[in-house]
Amino acid sequence: MQGVRHYLIALQFFTRLPVTGRLAAWVGFDPAMLRAAAAHFPGVGWMVAAWAWTVTAAVWWALPAQGFTPLAAAALGTTATVLLTGGFHEDGLADVADGLGGSLDRERALDIMKDSRIGAFGAMALVLGLTSKIALLAVLGSAGLAPLLWALLGGHVLSRLLPLVLPVLLPHVGDTARSKAKPLADQINLRTLGIGALWTLPALLAAGLAQGAGFVLLASLGCALAAGWMYRWFRRRLQGFTGDALGATQQVCEIAFYLGAACALGRG
């Protein structure tokens, strides 16, 4: 039951799903539980994917089975996930783009990333990121509803596992006093990654059984390459990670998963 409590804390932290009343009293809270909740970040991906499935499939079945239906389903499904998470990770992507795009100086870049206002680089990153995501999902939808749904599941889950590697490899360099990510990242270790992998493997296995091993392998490869590129970028520019870096990594990995899945369909 302690694992259930940690999962519910992760839902509170990474989504706008309310955990209130008697349920909140049962879950409880302390810093150790918040740190343990990091292992369930990929489990949050299951919830986000389930919501994306619901909205995407509803739009698909409500609209004519032709024309721009895949695009509409991809756009509204993506909108639903942003509303569920409160744009938590998209905000990190925008802040990272503003900081690292706005200055070559490490300290100045970190200061820019703390600013809640969005700049030109952040706006461009949001527009291009969301456009890329919707476009790739529409490509997958053009091959049928099933590839689109399985890509959503794998993408949302795996893209939430790989950012957990950054705190293992890099030190935290953000504003420690105000950082939301620092308490979560304090205890990320191999055990945390193992629990996250237990959330992730069933999603990838199910997608592989439904769409073929090549679909999952190529999508996962794209996701892993994106995570490696983000790690290298943060190591070189920041010499560490911040909470925004984790959110940006999730977004880039999710897009890369969809790109790999779309490429797998093209090779097929």
C-alpha distance (Angstrom), angle and dihedral (degrees) to the residues before:
residue distance angle dihedral
M1 . . .
Q2 3.78 . .
G3 3.79 88.4 .
V4 3.81 89.6 54.2
R5 3.80 89.5 52.4
H6 3.79 91.2 51.0
Y7 3.80 90.8 49.1
L8 3.81 92.0 51.8
I9 3.80 90.0 50.4
A10 3.81 88.7 52.1
L11 3.81 89.4 51.9
Q12 3.81 89.8 51.5
F13 3.79 91.7 49.4
F14 3.80 100.4 43.6
T15 3.82 102.6 32.1
R16 3.78 139.8 33.8
L17 3.78 93.2 -115.6
P18 3.81 106.5 129.9
V19 3.78 121.1 -123.4
T20 3.79 102.2 -172.7
G21 3.79 144.8 140.9
R22 3.76 118.8 17.1
L23 3.79 91.8 -7.8
A24 3.80 91.1 57.1
A25 3.80 90.3 47.3
W26 3.80 90.1 51.9
V27 3.81 92.9 47.6
G28 3.79 94.2 49.0
F29 3.79 123.1 -177.3
D30 3.78 142.3 -118.3
P31 3.82 133.6 147.9
A32 3.81 92.5 -99.1
M33 3.80 90.7 56.4
L34 3.80 90.7 49.8
R35 3.79 90.3 52.7
A36 3.81 91.1 48.4
A37 3.82 90.2 50.2
A38 3.82 90.3 69.0
A39 3.81 89.4 76.7
H40 3.80 88.7 63.9
F41 3.81 95.8 56.2
P42 3.85 90.7 107.2
G43 3.81 87.8 49.6
V44 3.80 87.9 60.3
G45 3.80 85.3 57.0
W46 3.81 88.6 62.9
M47 3.80 90.1 56.8
V48 3.81 93.5 46.0
A49 3.81 90.6 47.1
A50 3.81 91.4 49.6
W51 3.80 90.0 54.4
A52 3.81 90.7 46.2
W53 3.82 89.6 50.1
T54 3.80 91.3 51.6
V55 3.79 96.0 50.5
T56 3.81 95.7 38.2
A57 3.81 93.9 49.6
A58 3.82 92.2 45.0
V59 3.81 91.5 53.3
W60 3.80 91.0 44.4
W61 3.78 93.4 53.9
A62 3.81 94.8 40.5
L63 3.81 95.7 54.3
P64 3.82 130.0 62.6
A65 3.80 113.9 -80.4
Q66 3.79 92.7 -116.0
G67 3.78 144.4 54.1
F68 3.79 117.8 24.4
T69 3.80 97.8 -6.5
P70 3.85 93.9 113.1
L71 3.80 89.7 51.4
A72 3.80 92.9 48.5
A73 3.80 91.9 47.1
A74 3.81 91.2 49.0
A75 3.81 93.1 47.8
L76 3.80 96.4 47.2
G77 3.80 93.0 41.7
T78 3.81 89.7 52.7
T79 3.80 90.5 47.5
A80 3.80 89.4 53.1
T81 3.81 92.5 53.6
V82 3.81 91.8 49.2
L83 3.79 90.2 52.0
L84 3.81 91.2 48.3
T85 3.80 94.3 51.1
G86 3.78 95.9 35.3
G87 3.80 89.8 -123.8
F88 3.81 87.3 -72.2
H89 3.80 96.0 153.2
E90 3.80 95.6 33.3
D91 3.80 87.3 58.5
G92 3.81 89.2 54.7
L93 3.81 90.7 51.1
A94 3.80 91.2 52.1
D95 3.81 93.3 47.5
V96 3.80 92.9 49.0
A97 3.81 91.4 49.0
D98 3.80 91.3 49.7
G99 3.80 93.4 47.1
L100 3.79 101.2 43.2
G101 3.79 93.6 33.9
G102 3.80 94.1 46.3
S103 3.79 99.9 52.3
L104 3.79 140.6 16.9
D105 3.81 90.2 -153.7
R106 3.82 112.2 95.7
E107 3.80 97.5 -142.8
R108 3.79 93.3 45.1
A109 3.81 90.6 48.7
L110 3.82 90.6 53.0
D111 3.81 90.4 49.5
I112 3.81 91.4 51.5
M113 3.81 90.7 49.6
K114 3.83 89.6 57.0
D115 3.82 91.3 56.5
S116 3.81 110.6 99.5
R117 3.80 91.7 -151.5
I118 3.79 117.5 96.5
G119 3.77 120.8 -126.1
A120 3.78 135.6 -163.8
F121 3.81 95.0 -83.5
G122 3.80 91.9 48.2
A123 3.80 92.4 49.1
M124 3.79 91.5 49.8
A125 3.80 91.5 48.0
L126 3.82 91.8 51.4
V127 3.80 94.2 47.4
L128 3.80 94.4 45.2
G129 3.80 93.5 42.3
L130 3.80 95.8 50.4
T131 3.80 92.0 41.2
S132 3.80 91.6 51.2
K133 3.80 91.4 47.8
I134 3.80 94.5 49.8
A135 3.81 93.2 43.1
L136 3.81 93.7 51.5
L137 3.81 92.1 46.1
A138 3.80 88.8 50.6
V139 3.81 89.4 52.2
L140 3.80 89.2 52.2
G141 3.80 89.5 46.9
S142 3.78 90.8 53.4
A143 3.81 86.1 67.2
G144 3.81 91.3 52.0
L145 3.77 141.1 -72.9
A146 3.82 94.6 -82.3
P147 3.85 97.5 63.0
L148 3.79 89.3 47.6
L149 3.79 94.2 51.6
W150 3.81 95.8 44.8
A151 3.79 91.0 48.2
L152 3.80 89.1 52.5
L153 3.79 91.4 53.3
G154 3.78 96.0 46.5
G155 3.79 93.8 41.0
H156 3.78 96.9 50.4
V157 3.81 94.0 45.9
L158 3.82 102.6 41.0
S159 3.81 93.3 42.0
R160 3.81 87.7 59.4
L161 3.80 93.9 51.3
L162 3.80 100.0 52.1
P163 3.85 97.1 56.9
L164 3.81 87.3 61.4
V165 3.81 87.8 70.0
L166 3.82 92.5 65.1
P167 3.84 95.9 70.0
V168 3.80 88.9 50.2
L169 3.80 92.4 54.6
L170 3.81 103.2 30.7
P171 3.82 136.1 44.6
H172 3.78 121.9 -117.7
V173 3.84 110.5 -101.3
G174 3.80 102.6 171.9
D175 3.78 130.6 100.7
T176 3.80 98.0 -61.0
A177 3.81 94.6 -166.0
R178 3.81 94.2 56.6
S179 3.78 102.3 24.0
K180 3.80 117.7 122.9
A181 3.80 91.4 -166.7
K182 3.82 98.6 53.2
P183 3.84 96.0 72.8
L184 3.80 90.3 47.7
A185 3.79 93.5 47.2
D186 3.81 96.6 46.9
Q187 3.80 95.1 87.3
I188 3.80 102.9 28.7
N189 3.79 106.1 134.5
L190 3.79 140.0 139.0
R191 3.81 91.3 -67.6
T192 3.80 89.8 54.8
L193 3.79 90.6 49.7
G194 3.81 89.8 48.2
I195 3.81 92.5 55.3
G196 3.79 89.4 46.3
A197 3.81 89.6 51.6
L198 3.80 90.1 53.0
W199 3.80 88.1 58.0
T200 3.81 91.6 46.1
L201 3.79 105.8 44.7
P202 3.84 96.8 63.7
A203 3.82 90.2 53.2
L204 3.80 92.4 51.1
L205 3.79 92.4 43.1
A206 3.80 92.1 51.4
A207 3.80 91.5 48.1
G208 3.80 90.6 48.1
L209 3.80 92.8 50.9
A210 3.79 91.0 48.8
Q211 3.81 100.3 41.2
G212 3.77 105.4 18.7
A213 3.78 134.8 -94.4
G214 3.80 93.1 -88.1
F215 3.79 90.9 59.2
V216 3.80 93.0 56.6
L217 3.79 96.6 36.8
L218 3.79 95.3 53.1
A219 3.81 92.6 42.1
S220 3.81 91.8 48.5
L221 3.80 90.8 46.9
G222 3.80 90.4 54.4
C223 3.80 89.8 48.6
A224 3.82 92.8 49.4
L225 3.81 93.0 47.6
A226 3.80 89.9 51.1
A227 3.81 90.9 50.8
G228 3.80 90.7 49.4
W229 3.78 91.3 50.0
M230 3.81 92.0 50.2
Y231 3.82 90.7 48.6
R232 3.79 91.1 51.9
W233 3.82 91.2 47.0
F234 3.80 94.4 51.0
R235 3.79 93.0 43.7
R236 3.80 91.1 52.9
R237 3.81 99.6 40.2
L238 3.82 103.9 30.6
Q239 3.82 104.4 16.8
G240 3.79 86.0 -135.7
F241 3.78 145.2 19.5
T242 3.80 138.5 -83.4
G243 3.79 132.9 -165.5
D244 3.79 88.6 -98.2
A245 3.81 89.0 54.0
L246 3.80 90.3 56.9
G247 3.80 91.8 50.0
A248 3.80 92.4 47.1
T249 3.80 90.7 49.3
Q250 3.81 90.7 52.6
Q251 3.80 91.2 52.8
V252 3.80 95.7 46.6
C253 3.82 91.7 46.0
E254 3.80 91.8 50.0
I255 3.81 91.6 52.0
A256 3.81 90.8 46.4
F257 3.82 90.7 52.1
Y258 3.80 90.8 54.7
L259 3.80 90.5 46.8
G260 3.79 92.0 52.3
A261 3.81 91.6 46.8
A262 3.82 90.9 50.4
C263 3.81 90.6 48.9
A264 3.81 89.4 51.4
L265 3.81 90.0 56.0
G266 3.78 89.9 48.3
R267 3.80 92.1 52.8
G268 3.79 88.6 48.3
